[in-house]
Amino acid sequence: MGKKSSGHASSMLTTPIAQISTQLPNRLRSSRVSILNDMAALR
């Protein structure tokens, strides 16, 4: 039972980590684009 629960917990942990690792670069990219758009609007 202990081994099963620990494996289940690790699998539950790895999925959100994978989602975060894929979402973070997209957020950084979008924020960078928005900053560039703001600078272009200021010019």
PDB file of N, CA, C and O in Angstrom:
ATOM      1  N   MET A   1       0.837  -1.211   0.000  1.00  0.00           N
ATOM      2  CA  MET A   1       0.000   0.000   0.000  1.00  0.00           C
ATOM      3  C   MET A   1       0.869   1.257   0.000  1.00  0.00           C
ATOM      4  O   MET A   1       0.610   2.199  -0.748  1.00  0.00           O
ATOM      5  N   GLY A   2       1.903   1.263   0.845  1.00  0.00           N
ATOM      6  CA  GLY A   2       2.744   2.461   0.931  1.00  0.00           C
ATOM      7  C   GLY A   2       3.398   2.791  -0.399  1.00  0.00           C
ATOM      8  O   GLY A   2       3.425   3.945  -0.825  1.00  0.00           O
ATOM      9  N   LYS A   3       3.930   1.746  -1.058  1.00  0.00           N
ATOM     10  CA  LYS A   3       4.590   1.995  -2.350  1.00  0.00           C
ATOM     11  C   LYS A   3       3.592   2.544  -3.371  1.00  0.00           C
ATOM     12  O   LYS A   3       3.909   3.450  -4.142  1.00  0.00           O
ATOM     13  N   LYS A   4       2.387   1.985  -3.362  1.00  0.00           N
ATOM     14  CA  LYS A   4       1.389   2.452  -4.333  1.00  0.00           C
ATOM     15  C   LYS A   4       1.048   3.920  -4.080  1.00  0.00           C
ATOM     16  O   LYS A   4       0.990   4.717  -5.017  1.00  0.00           O
ATOM     17  N   SER A   5       0.824   4.274  -2.818  1.00  0.00           N
ATOM     18  CA  SER A   5       0.419   5.652  -2.522  1.00  0.00           C
ATOM     19  C   SER A   5       1.549   6.623  -2.879  1.00  0.00           C
ATOM     20  O   SER A   5       1.290   7.703  -3.410  1.00  0.00           O
ATOM     21  N   SER A   6       2.799   6.246  -2.590  1.00  0.00           N
ATOM     22  CA  SER A   6       3.915   7.153  -2.884  1.00  0.00           C
ATOM     23  C   SER A   6       4.047   7.338  -4.392  1.00  0.00           C
ATOM     24  O   SER A   6       4.273   8.453  -4.863  1.00  0.00           O
ATOM     25  N   GLY A   7       3.906   6.246  -5.156  1.00  0.00           N
ATOM     26  CA  GLY A   7       3.990   6.356  -6.606  1.00  0.00           C
ATOM     27  C   GLY A   7       2.868   7.228  -7.145  1.00  0.00           C
ATOM     28  O   GLY A   7       3.075   8.018  -8.066  1.00  0.00           O
ATOM     29  N   HIS A   8       1.671   7.084  -6.566  1.00  0.00           N
ATOM     30  CA  HIS A   8       0.535   7.890  -7.013  1.00  0.00           C
ATOM     31  C   HIS A   8       0.795   9.362  -6.716  1.00  0.00           C
ATOM     32  O   HIS A   8       0.495  10.226  -7.540  1.00  0.00           O
ATOM     33  N   ALA A   9       1.354   9.648  -5.540  1.00  0.00           N
ATOM     34  CA  ALA A   9       1.627  11.041  -5.169  1.00  0.00           C
ATOM     35  C   ALA A   9       2.670  11.634  -6.111  1.00  0.00           C
ATOM     36  O   ALA A   9       2.537  12.780  -6.540  1.00  0.00           O
ATOM     37  N   SER A  10       3.700  10.867  -6.431  1.00  0.00           N
ATOM     38  CA  SER A  10       4.749  11.393  -7.317  1.00  0.00           C
ATOM     39  C   SER A  10       4.170  11.658  -8.697  1.00  0.00           C
ATOM     40  O   SER A  10       4.518  12.656  -9.329  1.00  0.00           O
ATOM     41  N   SER A  11       3.292  10.782  -9.177  1.00  0.00           N
ATOM     42  CA  SER A  11       2.690  10.990 -10.495  1.00  0.00           C
ATOM     43  C   SER A  11       1.783  12.219 -10.463  1.00  0.00           C
ATOM     44  O   SER A  11       1.717  12.969 -11.436  1.00  0.00           O
ATOM     45  N   MET A  12       1.087  12.423  -9.346  1.00  0.00           N
ATOM     46  CA  MET A  12       0.219  13.595  -9.234  1.00  0.00           C
ATOM     47  C   MET A  12       1.060  14.866  -9.174  1.00  0.00           C
ATOM     48  O   MET A  12       0.611  15.931  -9.600  1.00  0.00           O
ATOM     49  N   LEU A  13       2.276  14.755  -8.647  1.00  0.00           N
ATOM     50  CA  LEU A  13       3.133  15.939  -8.546  1.00  0.00           C
ATOM     51  C   LEU A  13       3.770  16.275  -9.890  1.00  0.00           C
ATOM     52  O   LEU A  13       3.921  17.447 -10.235  1.00  0.00           O
ATOM     53  N   THR A  14       4.142  15.245 -10.646  1.00  0.00           N
ATOM     54  CA  THR A  14       4.867  15.502 -11.898  1.00  0.00           C
ATOM     55  C   THR A  14       3.954  16.159 -12.937  1.00  0.00           C
ATOM     56  O   THR A  14       4.432  16.936 -13.764  1.00  0.00           O
ATOM     57  N   THR A  15       2.666  15.866 -12.910  1.00  0.00           N
ATOM     58  CA  THR A  15       1.790  16.463 -13.929  1.00  0.00           C
ATOM     59  C   THR A  15       1.684  17.981 -13.771  1.00  0.00           C
ATOM     60  O   THR A  15       1.880  18.687 -14.760  1.00  0.00           O
ATOM     61  N   PRO A  16       1.386  18.528 -12.583  1.00  0.00           N
ATOM     62  CA  PRO A  16       1.342  19.993 -12.453  1.00  0.00           C
ATOM     63  C   PRO A  16       2.696  20.626 -12.773  1.00  0.00           C
ATOM     64  O   PRO A  16       2.754  21.711 -13.353  1.00  0.00           O
ATOM     65  N   ILE A  17       3.782  19.951 -12.396  1.00  0.00           N
ATOM     66  CA  ILE A  17       5.111  20.500 -12.688  1.00  0.00           C
ATOM     67  C   ILE A  17       5.297  20.598 -14.197  1.00  0.00           C
ATOM     68  O   ILE A  17       5.822  21.594 -14.694  1.00  0.00           O
ATOM     69  N   ALA A  18       4.877  19.583 -14.921  1.00  0.00           N
ATOM     70  CA  ALA A  18       5.002  19.616 -16.382  1.00  0.00           C
ATOM     71  C   ALA A  18       4.133  20.729 -16.955  1.00  0.00           C
ATOM     72  O   ALA A  18       4.557  21.432 -17.873  1.00  0.00           O
ATOM     73  N   GLN A  19       2.933  20.897 -16.430  1.00  0.00           N
ATOM     74  CA  GLN A  19       2.056  21.962 -16.916  1.00  0.00           C
ATOM     75  C   GLN A  19       2.678  23.324 -16.648  1.00  0.00           C
ATOM     76  O   GLN A  19       2.651  24.200 -17.512  1.00  0.00           O
ATOM     77  N   ILE A  20       3.240  23.508 -15.448  1.00  0.00           N
ATOM     78  CA  ILE A  20       3.857  24.799 -15.107  1.00  0.00           C
ATOM     79  C   ILE A  20       5.052  25.066 -16.004  1.00  0.00           C
ATOM     80  O   ILE A  20       5.235  26.186 -16.481  1.00  0.00           O
ATOM     81  N   SER A  21       5.879  24.030 -16.240  1.00  0.00           N
ATOM     82  CA  SER A  21       7.081  24.223 -17.061  1.00  0.00           C
ATOM     83  C   SER A  21       6.694  24.601 -18.480  1.00  0.00           C
ATOM     84  O   SER A  21       7.439  25.323 -19.142  1.00  0.00           O
ATOM     85  N   THR A  22       5.548  24.133 -18.967  1.00  0.00           N
ATOM     86  CA  THR A  22       5.122  24.490 -20.322  1.00  0.00           C
ATOM     87  C   THR A  22       4.429  25.845 -20.339  1.00  0.00           C
ATOM     88  O   THR A  22       4.495  26.559 -21.339  1.00  0.00           O
ATOM     89  N   GLN A  23       3.760  26.210 -19.236  1.00  0.00           N
ATOM     90  CA  GLN A  23       3.023  27.480 -19.206  1.00  0.00           C
ATOM     91  C   GLN A  23       3.946  28.664 -18.942  1.00  0.00           C
ATOM     92  O   GLN A  23       3.705  29.754 -19.462  1.00  0.00           O
ATOM     93  N   LEU A  24       5.001  28.474 -18.141  1.00  0.00           N
ATOM     94  CA  LEU A  24       5.869  29.604 -17.787  1.00  0.00           C
ATOM     95  C   LEU A  24       6.520  30.251 -19.001  1.00  0.00           C
ATOM     96  O   LEU A  24       6.439  31.473 -19.131  1.00  0.00           O
ATOM     97  N   PRO A  25       7.161  29.506 -19.899  1.00  0.00           N
ATOM     98  CA  PRO A  25       7.762  30.148 -21.079  1.00  0.00           C
ATOM     99  C   PRO A  25       6.729  30.892 -21.915  1.00  0.00           C
ATOM    100  O   PRO A  25       7.022  31.957 -22.458  1.00  0.00           O
ATOM    101  N   ASN A  26       5.518  30.340 -22.023  1.00  0.00           N
ATOM    102  CA  ASN A  26       4.476  31.021 -22.796  1.00  0.00           C
ATOM    103  C   ASN A  26       4.115  32.340 -22.138  1.00  0.00           C
ATOM    104  O   ASN A  26       3.924  33.342 -22.828  1.00  0.00           O
ATOM    105  N   ARG A  27       4.018  32.357 -20.810  1.00  0.00           N
ATOM    106  CA  ARG A  27       3.694  33.605 -20.111  1.00  0.00           C
ATOM    107  C   ARG A  27       4.817  34.616 -20.278  1.00  0.00           C
ATOM    108  O   ARG A  27       4.567  35.798 -20.511  1.00  0.00           O
ATOM    109  N   LEU A  28       6.061  34.147 -20.159  1.00  0.00           N
ATOM    110  CA  LEU A  28       7.185  35.064 -20.330  1.00  0.00           C
ATOM    111  C   LEU A  28       7.186  35.627 -21.736  1.00  0.00           C
ATOM    112  O   LEU A  28       7.430  36.818 -21.931  1.00  0.00           O
ATOM    113  N   ARG A  29       6.915  34.780 -22.718  1.00  0.00           N
ATOM    114  CA  ARG A  29       6.915  35.228 -24.106  1.00  0.00           C
ATOM    115  C   ARG A  29       5.802  36.257 -24.325  1.00  0.00           C
ATOM    116  O   ARG A  29       6.019  37.279 -24.976  1.00  0.00           O
ATOM    117  N   SER A  30       4.613  35.986 -23.783  1.00  0.00           N
ATOM    118  CA  SER A  30       3.489  36.904 -23.982  1.00  0.00           C
ATOM    119  C   SER A  30       3.763  38.228 -23.278  1.00  0.00           C
ATOM    120  O   SER A  30       3.452  39.289 -23.819  1.00  0.00           O
ATOM    121  N   SER A  31       4.343  38.180 -22.075  1.00  0.00           N
ATOM    122  CA  SER A  31       4.636  39.420 -21.356  1.00  0.00           C
ATOM    123  C   SER A  31       5.688  40.218 -22.106  1.00  0.00           C
ATOM    124  O   SER A  31       5.611  41.445 -22.172  1.00  0.00           O
ATOM    125  N   ARG A  32       6.674  39.525 -22.674  1.00  0.00           N
ATOM    126  CA  ARG A  32       7.709  40.217 -23.437  1.00  0.00           C
ATOM    127  C   ARG A  32       7.102  40.888 -24.663  1.00  0.00           C
ATOM    128  O   ARG A  32       7.471  42.010 -25.011  1.00  0.00           O
ATOM    129  N   VAL A  33       6.175  40.201 -25.312  1.00  0.00           N
ATOM    130  CA  VAL A  33       5.515  40.775 -26.497  1.00  0.00           C
ATOM    131  C   VAL A  33       4.693  41.996 -26.090  1.00  0.00           C
ATOM    132  O   VAL A  33       4.696  43.008 -26.790  1.00  0.00           O
ATOM    133  N   SER A  34       3.992  41.905 -24.963  1.00  0.00           N
ATOM    134  CA  SER A  34       3.172  43.039 -24.521  1.00  0.00           C
ATOM    135  C   SER A  34       4.061  44.233 -24.190  1.00  0.00           C
ATOM    136  O   SER A  34       3.688  45.374 -24.460  1.00  0.00           O
ATOM    137  N   ILE A  35       5.245  43.980 -23.601  1.00  0.00           N
ATOM    138  CA  ILE A  35       6.164  45.072 -23.290  1.00  0.00           C
ATOM    139  C   ILE A  35       6.646  45.726 -24.582  1.00  0.00           C
ATOM    140  O   ILE A  35       6.723  46.950 -24.680  1.00  0.00           O
ATOM    141  N   LEU A  36       6.971  44.889 -25.575  1.00  0.00           N
ATOM    142  CA  LEU A  36       7.420  45.438 -26.865  1.00  0.00           C
ATOM    143  C   LEU A  36       6.298  46.243 -27.505  1.00  0.00           C
ATOM    144  O   LEU A  36       6.558  47.287 -28.104  1.00  0.00           O
ATOM    145  N   ASN A  37       5.059  45.783 -27.392  1.00  0.00           N
ATOM    146  CA  ASN A  37       3.925  46.521 -27.949  1.00  0.00           C
ATOM    147  C   ASN A  37       3.775  47.861 -27.242  1.00  0.00           C
ATOM    148  O   ASN A  37       3.501  48.872 -27.889  1.00  0.00           O
ATOM    149  N   ASP A  38       3.952  47.885 -25.916  1.00  0.00           N
ATOM    150  CA  ASP A  38       3.841  49.145 -25.176  1.00  0.00           C
ATOM    151  C   ASP A  38       4.922  50.115 -25.632  1.00  0.00           C
ATOM    152  O   ASP A  38       4.650  51.302 -25.814  1.00  0.00           O
ATOM    153  N   MET A  39       6.150  49.624 -25.820  1.00  0.00           N
ATOM    154  CA  MET A  39       7.240  50.503 -26.263  1.00  0.00           C
ATOM    155  C   MET A  39       6.944  51.037 -27.665  1.00  0.00           C
ATOM    156  O   MET A  39       7.209  52.202 -27.962  1.00  0.00           O
ATOM    157  N   ALA A  40       6.399  50.185 -28.512  1.00  0.00           N
ATOM    158  CA  ALA A  40       6.063  50.624 -29.867  1.00  0.00           C
ATOM    159  C   ALA A  40       4.958  51.674 -29.817  1.00  0.00           C
ATOM    160  O   ALA A  40       4.959  52.620 -30.605  1.00  0.00           O
ATOM    161  N   ALA A  41       4.016  51.508 -28.892  1.00  0.00           N
ATOM    162  CA  ALA A  41       2.920  52.474 -28.777  1.00  0.00           C
ATOM    163  C   ALA A  41       3.459  53.812 -28.260  1.00  0.00           C
ATOM    164  O   ALA A  41       2.980  54.872 -28.663  1.00  0.00           O
ATOM    165  N   LEU A  42       4.448  53.761 -27.373  1.00  0.00           N
ATOM    166  CA  LEU A  42       5.016  55.006 -26.855  1.00  0.00           C
ATOM    167  C   LEU A  42       5.729  55.775 -27.973  1.00  0.00           C
ATOM    168  O   LEU A  42       5.691  57.005 -28.011  1.00  0.00           O
ATOM    169  N   ARG A  43       6.372  55.045 -28.874  1.00  0.00           N
ATOM    170  CA  ARG A  43       7.029  55.723 -29.996  1.00  0.00           C
ATOM    171  C   ARG A  43       5.953  56.249 -30.934  1.00  0.00           C
ATOM    172  O   ARG A  43       6.268  56.859 -31.956  1.00  0.00           O
TER     173      ARG A  43
END
